[in-house]
């Protein structure tokens, strides 16, 4: 097919032109249940790609307009340009329209609705994409903005071949959760109130409290498997707990990484359990399915169980891993219980690209009576505030110290999804 295209149009030898022709002439109507996100411009139409004398180029080297992933605190407006190149010997004319809008509510405005491109010339069309922040969606569910820009030939030009250019945006409205805490008062008196605000947030955000146990530096050669911090929280009355992991870089889908939390329940210096967050399909069937589950393995027997999905939003830097106490008590020798409430944990992360991040050190946590209060969860509307009571147990802090608090807010911008608040034990004279 490449040879046919090159023979028909001498300038087709440019790779960008050839790729554009393939994408431009694809047919969305030929795809059952068509979705731009999944199928792009549609089903390739080889004959049309050899007949067109015009190509429409979007972003550099492509035949599409990629508006990217955008965290939004206000309405979104962005313009991009389509270059319409006529590689033939005759002028071509087109009627232009934005079609097949999908995803979140948005509008597309074109700088022109009719276009004439002279032979061997290039014309330009600006595409203005606008979307209210109110329709952008949150971390709770994946949202996108998609559609096609269609160039329909008129007056029999371009051999009757129509062209399309897909456009794509992944938006997410953000909160601005921030926590202030007087840690001096906390350690001096054993309790105080934290102030959680959401000033100028576009959407409501949440503050989810963990005891911050581990911290790790930035590694330039890693991606979304580069661990920044790890924490733990517990709900003794519900017989559950959870770990939280913060990374320096966003993942597109957390299933591209694996996070292992190795847990020593009986304090003998040997890991008893491995709490794993990874792709469910890869773990259970060897075929990735993009869904992240929390699996807990008994390292002595090799037995494992899955009770929960990980809370790991797309395009995020934080995930939480819920675990049942019973999953950390499969044998009497290694059993998390009220009579054996403390454990230590360490973390290692892996990426499917072959990189790994072993987090230095280990942390301790009392799942039944934490040294710092955990498990508080508040939703804060835009431009409002809440007070959160927090506590500090100085005696327990000596046995299971924490670096401080880790407050997870999935809807904050990626770099601010986990706020780390240092807590130091008071110095005695």
Residue pairs with C-beta under 8 A, 6 or more apart in sequence:
1 46
1 49
1 50
2 12
2 18
4 50
5 12
5 18
5 21
5 49
5 50
6 12
6 13
8 50
8 51
9 17
9 53
9 87
9 88
11 17
11 87
12 18
12 21
12 87
16 57
16 61
16 62
17 55
17 85
17 87
19 61
19 62
19 63
20 55
20 56
20 57
20 62
20 63
21 49
21 52
21 55
22 44
22 49
22 63
23 40
23 41
23 62
23 63
23 64
23 164
23 165
23 166
24 41
24 49
24 52
24 55
24 56
24 63
24 163
24 164
24 165
25 44
25 45
25 48
25 49
25 52
25 161
25 162
25 163
25 164
26 40
26 41
26 42
26 43
26 44
26 45
26 164
27 42
27 43
27 45
27 48
28 34
28 36
28 39
28 41
28 42
28 43
28 100
28 148
28 164
29 42
30 42
30 43
30 45
31 39
31 42
31 43
34 42
34 100
35 102
35 146
36 100
36 102
36 146
36 147
36 148
36 166
36 168
37 102
37 103
37 144
37 146
37 168
40 64
40 166
41 63
41 64
41 148
41 164
41 165
41 166
42 164
48 161
51 159
51 161
52 158
52 159
52 161
52 163
53 86
53 87
53 88
53 89
53 90
53 92
53 158
53 159
54 84
54 85
54 86
54 87
54 88
54 92
54 94
54 117
54 151
54 158
54 161
54 163
55 63
55 84
55 85
55 87
55 163
56 63
56 82
56 83
56 84
56 85
56 149
56 151
56 163
56 164
56 165
57 63
57 82
57 83
57 84
57 85
58 64
58 65
58 66
58 80
58 82
58 83
58 165
58 167
59 65
59 66
59 80
63 165
63 166
64 165
64 166
64 167
64 168
65 80
65 82
65 127
65 129
65 149
65 165
65 166
65 167
65 168
66 167
66 168
67 78
67 80
67 129
67 145
67 167
67 168
67 169
68 169
68 170
69 170
69 171
69 172
69 250
69 315
70 76
70 169
70 170
70 171
70 172
71 172
71 174
71 413
71 414
72 133
72 136
72 171
72 172
72 173
72 174
72 202
73 133
73 173
73 174
73 176
73 200
73 201
73 202
74 133
74 202
75 130
75 131
75 132
75 133
76 129
76 130
76 131
76 132
76 133
76 136
76 169
76 171
77 128
77 129
77 130
78 128
78 129
79 126
79 127
79 128
79 129
80 126
80 127
80 129
80 167
81 124
81 125
81 126
81 127
82 124
82 125
82 126
82 127
82 149
82 165
83 122
83 123
83 124
84 94
84 115
84 117
84 122
84 123
84 124
84 125
84 151
85 117
85 122
86 92
86 117
86 118
86 119
86 120
86 121
86 122
86 123
87 120
88 119
88 120
88 158
89 119
89 120
90 119
90 157
91 116
91 117
91 118
91 119
91 157
92 116
92 117
92 153
92 157
92 158
93 114
93 115
93 116
93 117
93 153
93 154
93 155
93 157
94 114
94 115
94 117
94 151
94 152
94 153
94 154
94 157
94 158
94 163
95 113
95 114
95 151
95 152
95 154
96 110
96 112
96 113
96 114
96 115
96 125
96 149
96 150
96 151
96 152
97 110
97 113
97 149
97 150
97 152
98 108
98 109
98 110
98 127
98 147
98 148
98 149
98 150
99 147
99 148
99 149
99 150
100 146
100 147
100 148
101 108
101 146
101 147
102 144
102 145
102 146
102 147
103 143
103 144
103 145
103 146
104 131
104 135
104 136
104 137
104 143
104 144
104 145
104 171
105 131
105 132
105 135
106 129
106 130
106 131
106 135
106 145
106 169
107 129
107 130
107 131
108 127
108 128
108 129
108 130
108 147
108 149
108 167
109 127
109 128
109 130
110 125
110 126
110 127
110 128
110 149
111 124
111 125
111 126
111 127
111 128
112 125
114 154
115 123
115 125
115 151
116 123
117 123
125 149
127 149
127 167
129 145
129 167
129 169
131 145
131 169
131 171
133 173
133 202
134 173
136 143
136 171
136 172
136 173
136 202
137 143
137 171
137 172
137 173
138 172
138 173
138 203
138 411
139 172
139 313
139 314
139 316
139 410
139 411
140 313
142 170
142 314
143 170
143 171
143 172
144 168
144 169
144 170
144 171
145 167
145 168
145 169
145 170
145 171
146 166
146 167
146 168
146 169
147 166
147 167
148 164
148 165
148 166
148 167
149 164
149 165
149 166
149 167
150 162
150 163
150 164
151 162
151 163
151 164
151 165
152 162
153 159
153 160
153 161
153 162
170 315
172 315
172 411
173 202
173 203
173 411
174 201
174 202
174 203
174 205
174 411
174 412
174 413
175 198
175 201
175 202
175 203
175 204
175 205
175 206
175 380
175 382
175 409
175 411
175 412
176 197
176 198
176 199
176 200
176 201
176 205
176 412
176 416
177 196
177 197
177 198
177 201
177 205
177 206
177 207
177 380
177 407
177 409
177 411
177 412
177 416
177 419
178 196
178 197
178 198
178 199
178 419
179 194
179 195
179 196
179 207
179 388
179 405
179 407
179 419
179 421
180 194
180 195
180 197
181 192
181 194
181 195
181 390
181 405
181 421
182 192
183 404
183 421
183 422
183 423
183 424
185 192
186 192
186 390
186 391
186 392
186 423
187 392
187 394
187 423
187 424
187 425
187 426
188 426
190 391
190 392
190 393
190 394
191 389
191 390
191 391
191 392
192 389
192 390
193 387
193 388
193 389
193 390
194 387
194 388
194 389
194 390
195 385
195 386
195 387
195 388
196 207
196 378
196 380
196 385
196 386
196 387
196 388
196 407
197 380
197 384
197 385
198 204
198 205
198 380
198 381
198 382
198 383
198 384
198 385
199 383
200 382
200 383
201 380
201 382
201 383
201 411
202 382
203 382
203 411
204 379
204 380
204 381
204 382
204 411
205 379
205 380
205 409
205 410
205 411
205 412
206 377
206 378
206 379
206 380
206 408
206 409
206 410
206 411
207 376
207 377
207 378
207 380
207 386
207 388
207 407
207 408
207 409
208 233
208 244
208 320
208 376
208 377
208 407
208 408
208 409
209 233
209 373
209 374
209 375
209 376
209 377
209 388
209 390
209 405
209 406
209 407
210 231
210 232
210 233
210 242
210 243
210 244
210 374
210 405
210 406
210 407
210 408
211 231
211 232
211 233
211 365
211 370
211 371
211 372
211 374
211 402
211 405
211 406
212 229
212 230
212 231
212 402
212 403
212 404
212 405
212 406
212 420
212 421
213 230
213 231
213 232
213 345
213 363
213 364
213 365
213 402
213 403
214 227
214 229
214 230
214 231
214 345
214 346
214 347
214 359
214 361
214 362
214 363
214 403
215 228
215 229
215 403
215 420
216 226
216 227
216 228
216 229
216 357
216 359
216 360
218 226
218 228
218 248
219 226
219 248
219 357
221 355
222 248
222 249
222 351
222 355
222 357
223 249
223 251
223 351
223 353
223 355
224 247
224 249
224 250
224 251
224 254
224 256
224 257
224 317
224 351
225 247
225 257
225 258
225 259
225 349
225 350
225 351
225 355
225 356
225 357
226 247
226 248
226 249
226 349
226 357
227 245
227 246
227 247
227 248
227 259
227 347
227 349
227 357
227 359
228 246
228 247
228 248
228 317
228 418
229 245
229 246
229 406
229 418
229 420
230 243
230 244
230 245
230 246
230 261
230 345
230 347
230 359
230 363
230 406
231 243
231 244
231 402
231 405
231 406
231 408
232 241
232 242
232 243
232 244
232 345
232 363
232 365
232 367
232 370
232 374
233 241
233 242
233 244
233 370
233 374
233 375
234 240
234 241
234 242
234 365
234 367
234 368
234 370
234 374
234 375
235 241
235 375
236 338
236 367
236 368
236 369
239 324
239 325
239 326
240 322
240 323
240 324
240 325
241 322
241 323
241 325
241 367
242 320
242 321
242 322
242 323
243 261
243 275
243 320
243 321
243 323
243 345
244 318
244 319
244 320
244 321
244 406
244 408
244 418
245 259
245 277
245 318
245 319
245 320
245 321
245 347
245 349
246 317
246 318
246 406
246 408
246 417
246 418
247 317
247 318
247 349
248 317
249 317
250 315
250 316
250 317
250 414
251 257
251 312
251 314
251 315
251 316
251 317
252 314
252 315
253 290
253 292
253 314
254 277
254 292
254 310
254 312
254 314
254 316
254 319
255 278
255 279
255 280
255 282
255 288
255 289
255 290
255 291
255 292
256 351
256 352
257 278
257 349
257 350
257 351
257 352
258 276
258 277
258 278
258 279
258 349
258 350
258 351
258 352
259 276
259 277
259 278
259 319
259 321
259 347
259 348
259 349
259 350
260 274
260 275
260 276
260 347
260 348
260 349
260 350
261 274
261 275
261 276
261 321
261 345
261 346
261 347
262 271
262 273
262 274
262 275
262 299
262 345
262 346
262 347
262 348
263 271
263 272
263 273
263 274
263 275
263 328
263 343
263 344
263 345
264 270
264 271
264 272
264 343
264 344
264 345
264 362
265 272
265 273
265 328
265 329
265 334
265 335
265 336
265 340
265 343
266 272
266 333
266 334
266 335
266 340
267 342
267 343
267 344
271 299
271 346
272 298
272 299
272 300
272 328
272 334
273 296
273 297
273 298
273 299
273 327
273 328
273 330
273 334
274 296
274 297
274 299
275 294
275 295
275 296
275 321
275 323
276 283
276 294
276 295
276 296
276 297
277 292
277 293
277 294
277 310
277 312
277 319
277 321
278 292
278 293
278 295
279 288
279 289
279 290
279 291
279 292
279 293
280 289
280 291
280 292
280 293
280 306
281 287
281 288
281 289
281 290
281 291
282 288
282 289
283 293
283 295
284 306
291 309
292 309
292 310
292 312
292 319
293 306
293 308
293 309
293 310
294 306
294 307
294 308
294 309
294 310
294 321
294 322
294 323
295 304
295 305
295 306
296 304
296 305
296 306
296 307
296 323
296 327
296 328
297 303
297 304
298 304
298 330
298 331
298 334
300 331
300 334
301 330
301 331
303 330
305 327
307 322
307 323
307 324
307 327
308 321
308 322
308 323
310 319
310 320
310 321
311 319
311 320
311 321
311 322
311 410
312 318
312 319
312 320
313 319
313 410
315 414
316 410
316 414
316 417
317 414
317 415
317 417
317 418
318 408
318 410
318 417
318 418
320 408
325 336
325 337
325 367
328 334
328 335
328 336
328 343
329 335
329 336
329 337
336 343
336 367
338 368
341 366
341 367
341 368
341 369
342 364
342 365
342 366
342 367
342 399
342 400
343 364
343 365
343 367
344 362
344 363
344 364
344 365
345 362
345 363
345 365
346 359
346 361
346 362
346 363
347 358
347 359
348 356
348 357
348 358
348 359
349 356
349 357
349 359
350 356
350 357
363 402
363 403
364 399
364 400
364 401
365 400
365 402
366 396
366 399
366 400
369 393
369 396
370 393
370 396
370 400
370 402
371 392
371 393
371 396
371 397
371 399
371 400
371 401
371 402
372 390
372 391
372 392
372 393
372 397
372 402
372 404
372 405
372 423
373 389
373 390
373 391
373 392
376 388
376 389
376 390
378 386
378 388
380 386
390 405
392 423
394 425
394 426
397 425
398 425
401 425
402 423
403 420
403 422
403 423
404 420
404 421
404 422
404 423
405 419
405 420
405 421
405 423
406 418
406 419
406 420
406 421
407 418
407 419
407 421
408 417
408 418
409 416
409 417
409 418
409 419
410 417
